[in-house]
Amino acid sequence: DLQLSGHTHGGQLWPGEYLAELANPTVAGLERYGDTQLYVSRGAGAWGPPVRVGAPSDITVVELASKQA
């Protein structure tokens, strides 16, 4: 199974990065939970002021392929 998620902005500004990590076990990147792979994107935008400190923008391209020919 695969879950694609996002919208934490990785915390965007201090202390948001710490709060995001407390509320979400995966703030960004790919992790495995049992049989499920979880990918979380930080996103490319900002909320509020157009500033991102310690949370670089992230645009992800996911290519899905079947094992069947």
DSSP file (Angstrom, degrees, kcal/mol; ACC not computed):
  #  RESIDUE AA STRUCTURE BP1 BP2  ACC     N-H-->O    O-->H-N    N-H-->O    O-->H-N    TCO  KAPPA ALPHA  PHI   PSI    X-CA   Y-CA   Z-CA
    1    1 A D              0   0    0      0, 0.0    36,-2.5     0, 0.0     2,-0.4   0.000 360.0 360.0 360.0 153.2    0.0    0.0    0.0
    2    2 A L  E     -a   37   0A   0     34,-0.2     2,-0.5     2,-0.0    36,-0.2  -0.999 360.0-169.1-136.0 132.1    1.1    3.6   -0.6
    3    3 A Q  E     -a   38   0A   0     34,-2.7    36,-2.8    -2,-0.4     2,-0.5  -0.990   5.9-161.9-121.2 127.1   -0.2    6.8    1.0
    4    4 A L  E     +a   39   0A   0     -2,-0.5     2,-0.3    34,-0.2    36,-0.2  -0.936  24.3 161.7-107.4 125.9    0.8   10.2   -0.4
    5    5 A S  E     +a   40   0A   0     34,-3.1    36,-2.3    -2,-0.5     2,-0.3  -0.841   7.4 146.8-138.2 171.1    0.4   13.1    2.0
    6    6 A G  E     +a   41   0A   0     -2,-0.3    36,-0.2    34,-0.3    22,-0.0  -0.951  25.7 108.8-174.3-166.5    1.4   16.6    2.6
    7    7 A H        +     0   0    0     34,-0.7    35,-0.1    -2,-0.3    -1,-0.0   0.497  56.0 104.0  92.4   9.7    0.5   20.0    4.0
    8    8 A T  S >  S-     0   0    0     33,-0.6     3,-2.1    19,-0.2    34,-0.1   0.649  71.2-144.4 -86.6 -13.6    2.6   20.4    7.1
    9    9 A H  G >   -     0   0    0     32,-0.4     3,-1.4     1,-0.3    33,-0.2   0.573  54.1 -86.2  59.1   9.4    5.0   22.7    5.3
   10   10 A G  G 3  S-     0   0    0      1,-0.3    -1,-0.3    17,-0.3    11,-0.1   0.695  82.3 -57.0  67.2  16.9    7.6   21.0    7.5
   11   11 A G  G <   -     0   0    0     -3,-2.1     2,-3.3    31,-0.1    -1,-0.3   0.014  69.3-148.8 100.5 -27.8    6.8   23.5   10.2
   12   12 A Q  S <  S+     0   0    0     -3,-1.4    41,-3.4     4,-0.2     2,-0.3  -0.219  71.2  24.6  60.4 -54.6    7.7   26.5    7.9
   13   13 A L  S >> S-     0   0    0     -2,-3.3     3,-2.0    39,-0.2     4,-0.6  -0.962 101.7 -60.3-136.6 152.7    8.9   28.7   10.8
   14   14 A W  T 34 S+     0   0    0      1,-0.3    -3,-0.0    -2,-0.3    40,-0.0  -0.527 120.6  16.9 -66.5 138.0   10.3   28.2   14.3
   15   15 A P  T >> S+     0   0    0      0, 0.0     4,-1.9     0, 0.0     3,-0.9  -0.912 113.0  77.7 -92.0  16.3    8.9   26.8   16.5
   16   16 A G  H <> S+     0   0    0     -3,-2.0     4,-2.9     1,-0.3    -2,-0.2   0.830  88.2  60.4 -55.5 -35.2    6.5   25.3   13.9
   17   17 A E  H 3X S+     0   0    0     -4,-0.6     4,-1.7    -6,-0.2    -1,-0.3   0.893 107.7  44.9 -61.9 -38.4    9.0   22.7   12.8
   18   18 A Y  H <> S+     0   0    0     -3,-0.9     4,-1.8     2,-0.2    -1,-0.2   0.888 113.7  49.3 -72.2 -39.2    9.1   21.2   16.4
   19   19 A L  H  X S+     0   0    0     -4,-1.9     4,-2.1     2,-0.2    -2,-0.2   0.898 109.9  51.7 -66.1 -40.2    5.3   21.3   16.7
   20   20 A A  H  X S+     0   0    0     -4,-2.9     4,-1.8     1,-0.2    -1,-0.2   0.898 109.6  50.1 -62.5 -40.2    4.9   19.6   13.4
   21   21 A E  H  < S+     0   0    0     -4,-1.7    -1,-0.2    -5,-0.2    -2,-0.2   0.845 110.3  50.2 -68.0 -33.7    7.3   16.8   14.5
   22   22 A L  H  < S+     0   0    0     -4,-1.8    -1,-0.2     1,-0.2    -2,-0.2   0.887 117.1  39.8 -69.1 -38.6    5.4   16.3   17.7
   23   23 A A  H  < S+     0   0    0     -4,-2.1    -2,-0.2     1,-0.2    -1,-0.2   0.710 120.3  43.6 -84.3 -21.4    2.1   16.1   16.0
   24   24 A N     <  -     0   0    0     -4,-1.8    -1,-0.2    -5,-0.2     3,-0.1  -0.980  62.4-154.0-131.8 121.1    3.3   14.0   13.0
   25   25 A P  S    S+     0   0    0      0, 0.0     2,-0.5     0, 0.0    -1,-0.1   0.805  95.6  40.1 -63.2 -27.0    5.6   11.0   13.1
   26   26 A T        +     0   0    0      1,-0.1     3,-0.1    -6,-0.1     5,-0.1  -0.948  61.2 170.6-124.1 110.4    6.7   11.7    9.5
   27   27 A V  S    S-     0   0    0     -2,-0.5     2,-0.3     1,-0.3   -17,-0.3   0.809  71.9  -6.9 -86.4 -32.9    7.1   15.4    8.7
   28   28 A A  S    S+     0   0    0    -18,-0.1    -1,-0.3   -19,-0.1    13,-0.2  -0.983 101.7  26.8-160.6 150.4    8.7   14.8    5.3
   29   29 A G  E    S-B   40   0A   0     11,-2.7    11,-2.3    -2,-0.3     2,-0.5  -0.425  87.2 -40.1  97.2-169.1   10.0   12.0    3.1
   30   30 A L  E     +B   39   0A   0      9,-0.2     2,-0.3    -2,-0.1     9,-0.2  -0.856  54.7 164.8-106.4 129.5    9.4    8.3    2.7
   31   31 A E  E     -B   38   0A   0      7,-2.6     7,-3.3    -2,-0.5     2,-0.5  -0.945  28.5-130.7-136.8 158.5    8.8    6.0    5.7
   32   32 A R  E     -B   37   0A   0     -2,-0.3     2,-0.5     5,-0.2     5,-0.2  -0.947  16.2-175.8-114.1 132.6    7.4    2.5    6.0
   33   33 A Y  E >   -B   36   0A   0      3,-3.2     3,-2.1    -2,-0.5     2,-0.3  -0.910  66.3 -59.1-125.2  99.8    4.6    1.6    8.6
   34   34 A G  T 3  S-     0   0    0     -2,-0.5     0, 0.0     1,-0.3     0, 0.0  -0.490 121.4 -14.9  63.1-123.6    4.0   -2.1    8.4
   35   35 A D  T 3  S+     0   0    0     -2,-0.3     2,-0.4    -3,-0.1    -1,-0.3   0.385 122.4  90.3 -90.2   2.6    2.9   -3.0    4.9
   36   36 A T  E <   - B   0  33A   0     -3,-2.1    -3,-3.2   -34,-0.0     2,-0.5  -0.855  62.2-151.5-108.4 133.5    2.3    0.7    4.0
   37   37 A Q  E     -aB   2  32A   0    -36,-2.5   -34,-2.7    -2,-0.4     2,-0.5  -0.874  15.8-161.1 -96.6 133.0    4.7    3.2    2.5
   38   38 A L  E     -aB   3  31A   0     -7,-3.3    -7,-2.6    -2,-0.5     2,-0.5  -0.964   7.7-171.5-118.3 126.7    4.0    6.8    3.5
   39   39 A Y  E     -aB   4  30A   0    -36,-2.8   -34,-3.1    -2,-0.5     2,-0.5  -0.982   4.1-170.1-118.0 126.6    5.4    9.7    1.6
   40   40 A V  E     -aB   5  29A   0    -11,-2.3   -11,-2.7    -2,-0.5     2,-0.4  -0.967   6.1-156.8-117.8 127.1    4.9   13.2    3.0
   41   41 A S  E     -a    6   0A   0    -36,-2.3   -34,-0.7    -2,-0.5   -33,-0.6  -0.802  15.4-147.3 -99.8 141.9    5.7   16.3    1.0
   42   42 A R        -     0   0    0     -2,-0.4   -33,-0.2     1,-0.2    -1,-0.1   0.639  46.0-135.6 -77.5 -14.9    6.5   19.7    2.6
   43   43 A G        -     0   0    0     15,-0.4    15,-2.7     1,-0.1    -1,-0.2  -0.092  10.0 -99.1  81.5 173.9    4.9   21.4   -0.4
   44   44 A A  S    S+     0   0    0     13,-0.3    -1,-0.1    -3,-0.1    13,-0.1   0.572  91.2  64.3-109.8 -14.3    6.1   24.4   -2.4
   45   45 A G        -     0   0    0     13,-0.1     2,-0.3    -3,-0.1    13,-0.1  -0.116  69.1-125.1-100.6-163.8    4.1   27.2   -0.9
   46   46 A A        -     0   0    0      2,-0.1     2,-0.5    -2,-0.1     6,-0.1  -0.954   9.4-132.2-141.3 157.9    3.8   29.0    2.4
   47   47 A W  S    S-     0   0    0     -2,-0.3     4,-0.2     4,-0.2     0, 0.0  -0.952  79.8 -14.7-111.7 134.4    1.1   29.9    4.8
   48   48 A G  S    S+     0   0    0     -2,-0.5    -2,-0.1     2,-0.1     0, 0.0  -0.621 129.4  29.0  76.5-129.8    0.9   33.4    6.1
   49   49 A P  S    S-     0   0    0      0, 0.0     2,-2.8     0, 0.0    -2,-0.2  -0.369  89.8-113.2 -65.8 143.9    4.1   35.3    5.4
   50   50 A P  S    S+     0   0    0      0, 0.0     2,-0.4     0, 0.0    -2,-0.1  -0.303  79.9 114.4 -76.1  61.0    6.0   34.1    2.2
   51   51 A V        -     0   0    0     -2,-2.8     2,-0.4    -4,-0.2    -4,-0.2  -0.978  43.9-171.8-133.7 141.9    8.9   32.7    4.3
   52   52 A R        -     0   0    0     -2,-0.4     2,-0.5    -6,-0.1   -39,-0.2  -0.948   7.5-177.6-135.2 115.4   10.2   29.2    5.0
   53   53 A V  S    S-     0   0    0    -41,-3.4   -36,-0.1    -2,-0.4    -2,-0.0  -0.959  75.4  -8.0-115.8 119.6   12.9   28.8    7.6
   54   54 A G  S    S+     0   0    0     -2,-0.5    -1,-0.1   -41,-0.1   -41,-0.1   0.608 117.9  87.2  74.1  11.1   14.3   25.3    8.1
   55   55 A A        -     0   0    0    -43,-0.3     3,-0.1   -44,-0.1   -44,-0.1  -0.645  68.7-156.1-141.5  79.5   11.7   23.8    5.9
   56   56 A P        -     0   0    0      0, 0.0   -14,-0.1     0, 0.0   -44,-0.1  -0.196  29.5 -96.9 -60.0 147.3   12.8   23.8    2.2
   57   57 A S        -     0   0    0    -13,-0.1     2,-0.4    -5,-0.1   -13,-0.3  -0.251  40.7-157.8 -60.5 152.2   10.2   23.8   -0.5
   58   58 A D        +     0   0    0    -15,-2.7     2,-0.5    -3,-0.1   -15,-0.4  -0.960  19.2 178.5-143.1 118.1    9.4   20.3   -2.0
   59   59 A I        -     0   0    0     -2,-0.4     2,-0.4   -15,-0.1    -2,-0.0  -0.988  20.2-164.3-116.3 121.9    7.9   19.4   -5.3
   60   60 A T        -     0   0    0     -2,-0.5     2,-0.5     2,-0.0   -19,-0.0  -0.876  14.2-158.6-113.2 136.4    7.8   15.6   -5.7
   61   61 A V        -     0   0    0     -2,-0.4     2,-0.5     2,-0.0    -2,-0.0  -0.968  13.5-164.8-110.3 121.6    7.2   13.6   -8.9
   62   62 A V        -     0   0    0     -2,-0.5     2,-0.6     2,-0.0    -2,-0.0  -0.928   3.2-164.3-110.2 124.6    5.9   10.1   -8.2
   63   63 A E        -     0   0    0     -2,-0.5     2,-0.4     2,-0.0    -2,-0.0  -0.940   7.1-160.7-109.8 118.2    6.1    7.5  -11.0
   64   64 A L        -     0   0    0     -2,-0.6     2,-0.4     2,-0.0    -2,-0.0  -0.830  11.7-180.0 -99.9 134.3    3.9    4.5  -10.4
   65   65 A A        -     0   0    0     -2,-0.4     2,-0.3     0, 0.0    -2,-0.0  -0.988  22.4-128.4-134.9 143.3    4.7    1.3  -12.3
   66   66 A S        -     0   0    0     -2,-0.4    -2,-0.0     2,-0.2     0, 0.0  -0.629  10.1-139.3 -87.6 146.6    3.0   -2.1  -12.3
   67   67 A K  S    S+     0   0    0     -2,-0.3     2,-0.2     2,-0.0    -1,-0.1   0.703  82.7  92.0 -73.7 -19.5    5.0   -5.3  -11.8
   68   68 A Q              0   0    0      1,-0.1    -2,-0.2     0, 0.0     0, 0.0  -0.513 360.0 360.0 -77.2 143.7    2.8   -6.9  -14.5
   69   69 A A              0   0    0     -2,-0.2    -1,-0.1     0, 0.0    -2,-0.0   0.455 360.0 360.0 -82.8 360.0    4.0   -6.7  -18.1
